[in-house]
Amino acid sequence: MSTLELLLVLGALACLLALLAKALRLPAAILQLAGGLAIAFAPGHPEVALPPELVFVIFVPPIVYFAGFGSSLRDLRANAGTIASLAVGLVLATAAAIAVVAHALIPELSWAAAFVLGAIVAPTDIAAARAVLERLGLPRLLLTLLEGEGLLNDATAVITYRAAVAAVAVGAFSLDQVGLSIVLVGAGGLAYGVVLGYVIARIRTPIEDAPIEITISLLTPYVVYLTAEAIGVSGIVATVATGIFLGRRSSTIMSPSTRIAGLAVWQLFIFVLNSALFMLIGLEFPRVALALGSEQPAARLVGLALAIGLGVMAVRMLWVFPITYLRAAVPWLHATKRPDWRYVFVVGWAGMRGMDSVTTALALPFMTQDGGPFPARSLIVFLGAAVVIITLVGQGLTLPLVMRVLGVAADDSEDAEEQQAREVTGDAALRRIGELEKEWPTHRPLIEQLRTQYEHRAEHRDRREADATAADQEETEHRAIRHQVLEAEREAAVDLRNRNAINDAVLRRLEREIDLEELRMDA
């Protein structure tokens, strides 16, 4: 099998496994990783190995940028203290604890190399968490905390990782220096990301060409990340900051067609990146394991993997409970009420590793700065990959059960906000219709049609408040009627094309109008 054939097989398999995961209500990452493992054991497949220095640059910037773009700045601000404790404090604590465990279990592993392993497995993965949590309907507060942690813990882990990798050559590692670097480099990255976000927003505002705008958006995370790293600040923090900045301004810097098309392009791009990552680690894992198997007993490797994996889970639980209740006990830490222990447990259990650990493990250099082979590289990559598998499978598959047993379910806070927003925007539209009636008296039929449409929406909202079940049933019936009307339009247009009454270009224009109307209705 050639490399091109393997890539085609991987792409097709990634799609099939994602569909299967959706049907089984499982995170796609688990099945895609398993798919990579299966291909790795297939005879005759070529090795697919990206240069370590490119792995991080290719995958991380767009993933964290897209996550930042879709995040809520208001929610991040409101929970900044808790998010900081998870994204900075917990990452450093995990890196240190795992370094101690690894050094104790593997005496030949230097402290610097042990900290490399700790930094690899310390951060949680926003993509893996979101894949599980959004499907489960987690309370908005918990989803905000976990997404905020996933956004920002990358920077802490990467700074720790790079310091540890550099220290391998000299044999010394200072956690104090890492902490100072996180503050200085992180603050610089935040400022740089905001400034660059402002510049990019000014560049994009006058552009009204969707393909060009989307291309600029795809290039943005790479430009921000690479230039930030070049000037010595955190590329990850800068990329996240730019994503949040532009996400807040997407309503003014992007045309409607760009927002619709751009979201589809970005969802495809992120799907490809995530699928490639997890299938790559599946392909890499057996090769590393087999190489180590000739050097160490398999039972010892399994024992080390379980010890590190369980250690990662234990450190998280031992961190979230004391820190959460300490914040609730100290008034100036602004914790408004005593937290529900069930929510704290879910936050502790939702510590799946994934993209961050995979990229840093695969990016581990083969040689140190002094030209010697990187010590225990295969073992570190193996243990990093093993922790990803253990947490994804162990925690990702059991999280739904944990939530059911504890009785943790989604709240309606976001639904209430949406309902309020619909009322405000609907009232604004009706007021504007009244003004337009005076400005355009010759277009009264259109204005009356618009008024009727918005008044019908308002009546439907009122009925929903009075009887949600009846309103839902009515909405379902209305949607079915509209779907049938639009489908009749679509079938008639296709029939005209099939009878050569219109050409394909005309059909595409008609289909676009029908599709947009259907999207608006479904939204």
VEXSE-458134 format. One record per residue (C-alpha): residue number from 1; residue in one letter; x, y, z. Coordinates in Angstrom, 3 decimals, always signed. Layout:
# residues N
k; r; east; north; up
NUM; a; X; Y; Z
...
# end
This chain:
# residues 523
k; r; east; north; up
1; m; +0.000; +0.000; +0.000
2; s; +1.447; +3.364; -1.041
3; t; +1.368; +6.434; +1.178
4; l; -1.323; +8.046; -0.988
5; e; -3.480; +4.928; -0.789
6; l; -3.015; +4.857; +2.981
7; l; -4.120; +8.491; +3.270
8; l; -7.239; +7.743; +1.223
9; v; -8.001; +4.735; +3.419
10; l; -7.468; +6.817; +6.562
11; g; -9.779; +9.547; +5.280
12; a; -12.552; +7.134; +4.366
13; l; -12.141; +5.234; +7.628
14; a; -12.243; +8.465; +9.656
15; c; -15.616; +9.353; +8.110
16; l; -17.054; +5.875; +8.638
17; l; -15.875; +5.768; +12.249
18; a; -17.300; +9.234; +12.933
19; l; -20.687; +8.074; +11.611
20; l; -20.465; +4.905; +13.697
21; a; -19.532; +6.930; +16.781
22; k; -22.574; +9.147; +16.252
23; a; -24.826; +6.105; +15.969
24; l; -23.312; +4.551; +19.109
25; r; -23.288; +7.904; +20.968
26; l; -19.536; +7.665; +21.542
27; p; -16.739; +10.218; +21.101
28; a; -15.412; +9.869; +17.553
29; a; -11.843; +10.187; +18.878
30; i; -12.089; +6.791; +20.589
31; l; -13.117; +4.919; +17.450
32; q; -10.690; +6.842; +15.230
33; l; -7.835; +5.998; +17.562
34; a; -8.939; +2.357; +17.443
35; g; -9.042; +2.589; +13.648
36; g; -5.465; +3.823; +13.581
37; l; -4.454; +0.923; +15.815
38; a; -6.170; -1.557; +13.501
39; i; -4.406; -0.205; +10.407
40; a; -1.077; -0.240; +12.242
41; f; -1.346; -4.008; +12.645
42; a; -2.348; -4.535; +9.002
43; p; +0.492; -6.092; +6.990
44; g; +2.255; -3.992; +4.390
45; h; +1.111; -0.513; +5.371
46; p; +3.757; +2.223; +5.014
47; e; +4.794; +4.322; +7.972
48; v; +3.262; +7.795; +8.180
49; a; +5.466; +10.063; +10.250
50; l; +5.391; +13.850; +10.292
51; p; +8.574; +15.699; +11.262
52; p; +8.274; +16.361; +15.021
53; e; +8.889; +20.088; +14.605
54; l; +5.854; +20.371; +12.284
55; v; +3.315; +18.358; +14.279
56; f; +2.537; +21.076; +16.796
57; v; +2.517; +23.907; +14.252
58; i; +0.132; +22.132; +11.879
59; f; -2.495; +20.974; +14.350
60; v; -2.633; +23.191; +17.431
61; p; -3.119; +26.793; +16.143
62; p; -6.350; +26.236; +14.156
63; i; -7.899; +24.028; +16.838
64; v; -7.367; +26.505; +19.690
65; y; -8.298; +29.451; +17.447
66; f; -11.640; +27.897; +16.487
67; a; -12.346; +27.032; +20.125
68; g; -11.586; +30.616; +21.158
69; f; -13.702; +32.011; +18.323
70; g; -16.744; +30.107; +19.561
71; s; -16.268; +30.771; +23.280
72; s; -18.169; +33.242; +25.461
73; l; -15.992; +36.049; +26.823
74; r; -18.676; +36.901; +29.372
75; d; -18.697; +33.371; +30.790
76; l; -14.888; +33.182; +30.793
77; r; -14.656; +36.445; +32.750
78; a; -17.286; +35.361; +35.258
79; n; -15.362; +32.161; +36.039
80; a; -11.815; +33.452; +35.550
81; g; -10.568; +32.391; +38.987
82; t; -11.705; +28.790; +38.739
83; i; -10.532; +28.492; +35.135
84; a; -7.099; +29.875; +36.082
85; s; -6.763; +27.355; +38.913
86; l; -7.480; +24.530; +36.458
87; a; -5.520; +25.875; +33.488
88; v; -2.400; +26.944; +35.395
89; g; -2.333; +25.514; +38.904
90; l; -3.638; +22.057; +38.053
91; v; -1.389; +21.706; +34.997
92; l; +1.733; +22.538; +37.025
93; a; +0.617; +20.283; +39.880
94; t; -0.053; +17.408; +37.473
95; a; +3.264; +17.853; +35.677
96; a; +5.138; +17.863; +38.995
97; a; +3.224; +14.917; +40.476
98; i; +3.606; +12.747; +37.371
99; a; +7.306; +13.643; +37.200
100; v; +7.715; +12.391; +40.775
101; v; +5.778; +9.189; +40.051
102; a; +7.639; +8.541; +36.788
103; h; +11.060; +9.178; +38.347
104; a; +10.224; +6.855; +41.243
105; l; +8.981; +4.053; +38.985
106; i; +11.669; +4.552; +36.320
107; p; +14.882; +5.473; +38.169
108; e; +16.854; +5.705; +34.923
109; l; +14.549; +8.528; +33.780
110; s; +16.136; +11.901; +34.578
111; w; +14.117; +14.574; +36.365
112; a; +14.021; +16.719; +33.232
113; a; +12.756; +13.810; +31.111
114; a; +10.209; +12.968; +33.821
115; f; +8.926; +16.552; +33.661
116; v; +8.654; +16.219; +29.874
117; l; +6.304; +13.282; +30.428
118; g; +4.420; +15.229; +33.106
119; a; +3.940; +18.193; +30.779
120; i; +2.726; +15.927; +27.963
121; v; -0.045; +14.341; +30.035
122; a; -0.948; +17.405; +32.142
123; p; -3.417; +19.317; +29.909
124; t; -6.947; +18.188; +29.192
125; d; -8.236; +18.253; +25.636
126; i; -10.980; +20.701; +24.703
127; a; -11.950; +18.716; +21.586
128; a; -12.304; +15.404; +23.418
129; a; -14.208; +17.020; +26.293
130; r; -16.573; +18.925; +24.009
131; a; -17.313; +15.801; +21.943
132; v; -18.561; +14.074; +25.101
133; l; -20.021; +16.978; +27.060
134; e; -22.119; +18.682; +24.379
135; r; -23.798; +15.378; +23.631
136; l; -24.595; +14.838; +27.317
137; g; -26.175; +18.223; +27.929
138; l; -23.909; +19.335; +30.772
139; p; -24.929; +22.347; +32.886
140; r; -23.677; +25.553; +31.272
141; l; -21.388; +26.423; +34.201
142; l; -19.523; +23.127; +34.023
143; l; -19.222; +23.317; +30.248
144; t; -17.791; +26.841; +30.563
145; l; -15.236; +25.724; +33.161
146; l; -14.066; +22.741; +31.136
147; e; -13.933; +24.630; +27.841
148; g; -12.117; +27.545; +29.481
149; e; -9.628; +25.149; +31.033
150; g; -9.058; +23.463; +27.682
151; l; -8.525; +26.827; +25.985
152; l; -5.845; +28.065; +28.359
153; n; -4.096; +25.013; +29.790
154; d; -2.289; +24.436; +26.488
155; a; -0.075; +27.451; +27.120
156; t; +0.896; +26.301; +30.621
157; a; +1.653; +22.784; +29.426
158; v; +3.633; +23.895; +26.369
159; i; +5.809; +26.319; +28.356
160; t; +6.498; +23.558; +30.898
161; y; +7.123; +21.055; +28.104
162; r; +9.589; +23.277; +26.257
163; a; +11.467; +24.147; +29.434
164; a; +11.736; +20.459; +30.317
165; v; +12.848; +19.476; +26.793
166; a; +15.540; +22.171; +26.888
167; a; +16.595; +21.026; +30.362
168; v; +17.156; +17.444; +29.210
169; a; +20.468; +18.471; +27.645
170; v; +21.733; +20.151; +30.831
171; g; +20.017; +17.869; +33.330
172; a; +18.425; +20.641; +35.423
173; f; +14.813; +21.809; +35.622
174; s; +13.325; +24.712; +37.593
175; l; +9.574; +24.819; +38.212
176; d; +9.964; +28.371; +39.591
177; q; +11.355; +29.562; +36.273
178; v; +8.501; +27.846; +34.468
179; g; +5.969; +29.678; +36.642
180; l; +7.605; +33.029; +35.883
181; s; +7.708; +32.216; +32.171
182; i; +4.000; +31.387; +32.188
183; v; +3.174; +34.817; +33.614
184; l; +5.482; +36.824; +31.353
185; v; +5.118; +34.855; +28.133
186; g; +1.382; +34.373; +28.667
187; a; +0.747; +38.071; +29.311
188; g; +2.768; +38.970; +26.241
189; g; +0.816; +36.485; +24.150
190; l; -2.495; +37.897; +25.397
191; a; -1.546; +41.461; +24.498
192; y; -0.117; +40.465; +21.129
193; g; -3.179; +38.384; +20.274
194; v; -5.561; +41.255; +21.015
195; v; -3.490; +43.727; +18.975
196; l; -3.233; +41.368; +16.020
197; g; -6.939; +40.586; +16.304
198; y; -7.704; +44.305; +16.012
199; v; -5.480; +44.603; +12.936
200; i; -7.043; +41.558; +11.270
201; a; -10.544; +42.845; +12.030
202; r; -9.710; +46.155; +10.333
203; i; -8.358; +44.283; +7.315
204; r; -11.389; +42.013; +7.001
205; t; -14.164; +44.567; +7.571
206; p; -14.168; +46.117; +4.055
207; i; -13.785; +42.751; +2.291
208; e; -17.054; +41.373; +0.920
209; d; -15.832; +38.255; -0.828
210; a; -16.591; +35.025; +1.044
211; p; -13.777; +32.856; -0.432
212; i; -11.174; +35.533; +0.352
213; e; -12.534; +36.114; +3.863
214; i; -12.584; +32.402; +4.630
215; t; -9.046; +31.980; +3.302
216; i; -7.882; +34.828; +5.554
217; s; -9.622; +33.181; +8.508
218; l; -7.847; +29.868; +7.803
219; l; -4.470; +31.605; +7.619
220; t; -5.073; +33.735; +10.728
221; p; -4.215; +31.165; +13.444
222; y; -0.968; +30.206; +11.716
223; v; +0.083; +33.830; +11.211
224; v; -0.706; +34.705; +14.827
225; y; +0.974; +31.614; +16.263
226; l; +4.166; +31.782; +14.200
227; t; +4.713; +35.529; +14.634
228; a; +3.999; +35.328; +18.370
229; e; +6.526; +32.536; +18.801
230; a; +9.031; +34.500; +16.714
231; i; +8.894; +37.485; +19.100
232; g; +9.109; +35.295; +22.203
233; v; +5.538; +35.301; +23.552
234; s; +3.062; +32.444; +23.866
235; g; +1.732; +31.542; +20.442
236; i; -1.126; +29.541; +21.947
237; v; -2.349; +32.356; +24.210
238; a; -2.018; +34.821; +21.332
239; t; -4.001; +32.545; +19.006
240; v; -6.748; +32.009; +21.584
241; a; -6.904; +35.760; +22.284
242; t; -7.204; +36.554; +18.581
243; g; -9.921; +33.923; +18.207
244; i; -11.935; +35.376; +21.100
245; f; -11.437; +38.948; +19.816
246; l; -12.586; +38.129; +16.274
247; g; -15.400; +35.910; +17.525
248; r; -16.825; +38.852; +19.488
249; r; -16.768; +40.923; +16.281
250; s; -17.947; +38.319; +13.797
251; s; -21.302; +40.084; +13.425
252; t; -19.636; +43.223; +12.059
253; i; -16.578; +41.966; +10.182
254; m; -18.252; +39.088; +8.316
255; s; -21.068; +39.073; +5.796
256; p; -23.969; +36.619; +6.330
257; s; -22.798; +34.421; +3.451
258; t; -19.286; +34.304; +4.923
259; r; -20.591; +33.328; +8.354
260; i; -22.638; +30.461; +6.921
261; a; -19.989; +29.175; +4.511
262; g; -17.099; +29.883; +6.879
263; l; -18.614; +27.835; +9.691
264; a; -19.004; +24.848; +7.362
265; v; -15.403; +25.166; +6.142
266; w; -14.046; +25.444; +9.675
267; q; -16.071; +22.488; +10.922
268; l; -14.657; +20.406; +8.075
269; f; -11.114; +21.628; +8.763
270; i; -11.298; +20.850; +12.488
271; f; -12.825; +17.436; +11.778
272; v; -9.936; +16.579; +9.441
273; l; -7.317; +17.769; +11.944
274; n; -8.820; +15.925; +14.912
275; s; -9.350; +12.752; +12.895
276; a; -5.783; +12.852; +11.579
277; l; -4.381; +13.371; +15.072
278; f; -6.118; +10.447; +16.712
279; m; -5.497; +8.113; +13.799
280; l; -1.828; +9.136; +13.780
281; i; -1.443; +8.275; +17.453
282; g; -3.157; +4.948; +16.731
283; l; -0.656; +4.296; +13.941
284; e; +2.302; +5.354; +16.086
285; f; +1.379; +3.505; +19.283
286; p; +1.994; -0.112; +18.166
287; r; +5.322; +0.775; +16.558
288; v; +6.568; +2.402; +19.755
289; a; +5.132; -0.383; +21.912
290; l; +6.771; -3.105; +19.823
291; a; +10.113; -1.297; +19.925
292; l; +9.890; -1.018; +23.704
293; g; +8.709; -4.621; +24.010
294; s; +12.097; -5.817; +22.865
295; e; +13.730; -3.785; +25.643
296; q; +11.313; -4.149; +28.571
297; p; +8.757; -6.766; +29.668
298; a; +5.249; -6.090; +28.402
299; a; +3.847; -6.449; +31.923
300; r; +6.088; -3.626; +33.146
301; l; +5.001; -1.348; +30.294
302; v; +1.331; -2.011; +31.050
303; g; +1.947; -1.395; +34.746
304; l; +3.723; +1.899; +34.057
305; a; +0.935; +3.027; +31.727
306; l; -1.739; +2.243; +34.317
307; a; +0.226; +3.946; +37.082
308; i; +0.694; +7.148; +35.084
309; g; -2.906; +7.110; +33.815
310; l; -4.412; +6.561; +37.255
311; g; -2.002; +9.123; +38.687
312; v; -3.278; +11.749; +36.247
313; m; -6.880; +11.025; +37.283
314; a; -6.045; +11.063; +40.995
315; v; -4.175; +14.380; +40.877
316; r; -7.145; +16.040; +39.192
317; m; -9.585; +14.826; +41.827
318; l; -7.224; +15.790; +44.642
319; w; -6.966; +19.284; +43.139
320; v; -10.542; +20.183; +42.212
321; f; -12.202; +19.385; +45.540
322; p; -9.893; +21.346; +47.911
323; i; -9.504; +24.303; +45.530
324; t; -13.234; +24.557; +44.836
325; y; -14.235; +24.534; +48.495
326; l; -11.375; +26.853; +49.453
327; r; -12.678; +29.418; +46.962
328; a; -16.155; +29.040; +48.437
329; a; -14.805; +29.566; +51.972
330; v; -12.769; +32.716; +51.247
331; p; -15.014; +35.762; +50.556
332; w; -12.501; +37.779; +48.539
333; l; -12.167; +34.951; +46.025
334; h; -15.677; +35.873; +44.823
335; a; -17.222; +32.418; +44.981
336; t; -20.905; +33.262; +45.370
337; k; -22.193; +30.045; +46.908
338; r; -21.079; +26.666; +48.153
339; p; -20.660; +24.403; +45.112
340; d; -22.564; +21.176; +44.642
341; w; -20.145; +18.295; +45.243
342; r; -21.693; +16.384; +42.344
343; y; -20.691; +19.150; +39.932
344; v; -17.184; +19.183; +41.382
345; f; -16.908; +15.431; +40.879
346; v; -18.007; +15.716; +37.238
347; v; -15.357; +18.401; +36.629
348; g; -12.804; +16.084; +38.204
349; w; -13.900; +13.099; +36.134
350; a; -14.077; +15.002; +32.827
351; g; -10.309; +15.195; +32.473
352; m; -9.894; +13.393; +29.155
353; r; -6.544; +13.811; +27.427
354; g; -6.295; +14.058; +23.674
355; m; -5.051; +16.554; +21.100
356; d; -2.605; +18.391; +23.379
357; s; -0.942; +15.242; +24.669
358; v; -0.859; +13.672; +21.207
359; t; +0.772; +16.667; +19.532
360; t; +3.391; +17.229; +22.219
361; a; +4.237; +13.521; +22.304
362; l; +4.597; +13.318; +18.526
363; a; +6.546; +16.607; +18.505
364; l; +9.164; +15.274; +20.927
365; p; +12.535; +15.664; +19.156
366; f; +14.698; +12.677; +18.354
367; m; +17.863; +14.583; +19.346
368; t; +18.645; +16.918; +22.239
369; q; +20.124; +20.386; +21.794
370; d; +23.628; +19.025; +22.373
371; g; +23.238; +16.502; +19.527
372; g; +22.677; +13.348; +21.563
373; p; +19.636; +11.056; +21.298
374; f; +16.670; +12.186; +23.376
375; p; +16.640; +9.929; +26.459
376; a; +13.742; +7.457; +26.707
377; r; +11.873; +9.132; +23.844
378; s; +10.028; +5.966; +22.842
379; l; +9.001; +5.290; +26.437
380; i; +7.745; +8.860; +26.922
381; v; +5.745; +8.744; +23.666
382; f; +4.333; +5.343; +24.642
383; l; +3.248; +6.511; +28.099
384; g; +1.796; +9.746; +26.713
385; a; -0.252; +7.820; +24.153
386; a; -1.289; +5.289; +26.781
387; v; -2.641; +8.040; +29.043
388; v; -4.672; +9.422; +26.126
389; i; -6.170; +5.970; +25.540
390; i; -6.809; +5.311; +29.247
391; t; -8.544; +8.637; +29.885
392; l; -10.484; +8.728; +26.618
393; v; -11.787; +5.203; +27.078
394; g; -11.958; +5.066; +30.873
395; q; -13.398; +8.523; +31.536
396; g; -14.968; +9.319; +28.167
397; l; -17.077; +6.155; +28.110
398; t; -18.066; +6.266; +31.784
399; l; -18.850; +9.992; +32.051
400; p; -22.481; +9.545; +30.884
401; l; -22.983; +6.856; +33.544
402; v; -21.364; +9.043; +36.220
403; m; -23.691; +11.925; +35.347
404; r; -26.773; +9.697; +35.433
405; v; -25.817; +8.167; +38.784
406; l; -25.126; +11.595; +40.311
407; g; -28.224; +13.149; +38.777
408; v; -26.344; +15.900; +36.949
409; a; -28.299; +17.230; +33.978
410; a; -28.358; +20.263; +31.726
411; d; -29.894; +23.463; +33.059
412; d; -32.149; +25.853; +31.161
413; s; -30.114; +29.032; +31.749
414; e; -29.054; +29.287; +28.122
415; d; -32.579; +28.560; +26.883
416; a; -33.894; +31.376; +29.080
417; e; -31.291; +33.768; +27.665
418; e; -32.214; +32.731; +24.134
419; q; -35.905; +33.284; +24.824
420; q; -35.207; +36.751; +26.225
421; a; -33.000; +37.603; +23.238
422; r; -35.716; +36.498; +20.811
423; e; -38.237; +38.741; +22.566
424; v; -35.925; +41.766; +22.454
425; t; -34.917; +41.261; +18.813
426; g; -38.511; +40.577; +17.773
427; d; -39.730; +43.772; +19.460
428; a; -36.925; +45.719; +17.761
429; a; -37.989; +44.314; +14.385
430; l; -41.657; +45.277; +14.949
431; r; -40.682; +48.816; +15.947
432; r; -38.572; +49.146; +12.822
433; i; -41.436; +47.817; +10.683
434; g; -43.639; +50.583; +12.099
435; e; -41.044; +53.186; +11.118
436; l; -40.625; +51.709; +7.629
437; e; -44.384; +51.845; +7.098
438; k; -44.134; +55.638; +7.179
439; e; -40.958; +55.765; +5.081
440; w; -42.235; +53.403; +2.362
441; p; -46.018; +53.877; +2.109
442; t; -46.075; +52.391; -1.395
443; h; -44.816; +49.029; -0.101
444; r; -47.573; +48.390; +2.414
445; p; -48.265; +44.753; +1.318
446; l; -44.647; +43.734; +1.997
447; i; -44.587; +45.599; +5.304
448; e; -47.832; +43.960; +6.413
449; q; -46.428; +40.573; +5.460
450; l; -43.342; +41.219; +7.598
451; r; -45.466; +42.458; +10.502
452; t; -47.642; +39.344; +10.349
453; q; -44.552; +37.131; +10.324
454; y; -43.018; +38.727; +13.416
455; e; -46.331; +38.919; +15.271
456; h; -46.817; +35.202; +14.620
457; r; -43.401; +34.510; +16.156
458; a; -44.310; +36.598; +19.208
459; e; -47.598; +34.731; +19.620
460; h; -45.753; +31.435; +19.380
461; r; -43.333; +32.546; +22.138
462; d; -46.255; +33.507; +24.359
463; r; -47.900; +30.129; +23.813
464; r; -44.599; +28.401; +24.598
465; e; -44.450; +30.162; +27.970
466; a; -48.032; +29.088; +28.707
467; d; -47.774; +25.496; +27.450
468; a; -44.356; +24.366; +26.229
469; t; -45.562; +20.902; +25.147
470; a; -48.347; +22.246; +22.949
471; a; -46.011; +24.905; +21.530
472; d; -43.401; +22.283; +20.667
473; q; -46.030; +20.179; +18.922
474; e; -47.267; +23.185; +16.956
475; e; -43.700; +24.126; +15.983
476; t; -43.024; +20.577; +14.790
477; e; -46.153; +20.620; +12.658
478; h; -45.348; +24.053; +11.215
479; r; -41.828; +22.928; +10.349
480; a; -43.177; +19.822; +8.619
481; i; -45.547; +21.950; +6.532
482; r; -42.767; +24.358; +5.534
483; h; -40.442; +21.464; +4.684
484; q; -43.031; +20.005; +2.342
485; v; -43.549; +23.366; +0.632
486; l; -39.801; +23.861; +0.157
487; e; -39.377; +20.289; -1.045
488; a; -42.074; +20.906; -3.657
489; e; -40.113; +23.946; -4.853
490; r; -36.897; +21.946; -4.994
491; e; -38.466; +19.037; -6.880
492; a; -40.045; +21.406; -9.412
493; a; -36.695; +23.119; -10.029
494; v; -34.904; +19.795; -10.491
495; d; -37.654; +18.621; -12.844
496; l; -37.205; +21.762; -14.969
497; r; -33.478; +21.044; -15.210
498; n; -34.094; +17.397; -16.064
499; r; -36.440; +18.464; -18.883
500; n; -33.739; +20.896; -20.103
501; a; -36.057; +23.865; -19.488
502; i; -33.339; +25.515; -17.381
503; n; -29.597; +24.947; -17.148
504; d; -27.641; +23.856; -14.079
505; a; -26.518; +27.384; -13.191
506; v; -30.138; +28.507; -12.832
507; l; -30.894; +25.396; -10.767
508; r; -28.005; +26.182; -8.405
509; r; -29.301; +29.728; -7.832
510; l; -32.799; +28.458; -7.078
511; e; -31.439; +25.728; -4.811
512; r; -29.367; +28.245; -2.869
513; e; -32.464; +30.320; -2.094
514; i; -34.419; +27.235; -1.046
515; d; -31.517; +25.881; +1.023
516; l; -31.039; +29.191; +2.856
517; e; -34.741; +29.331; +3.666
518; e; -34.601; +25.774; +4.986
519; l; -31.517; +26.562; +7.069
520; r; -33.242; +29.630; +8.522
521; m; -36.294; +27.546; +9.386
522; d; -34.267; +24.770; +11.027
523; a; -32.171; +27.267; +12.998
# end
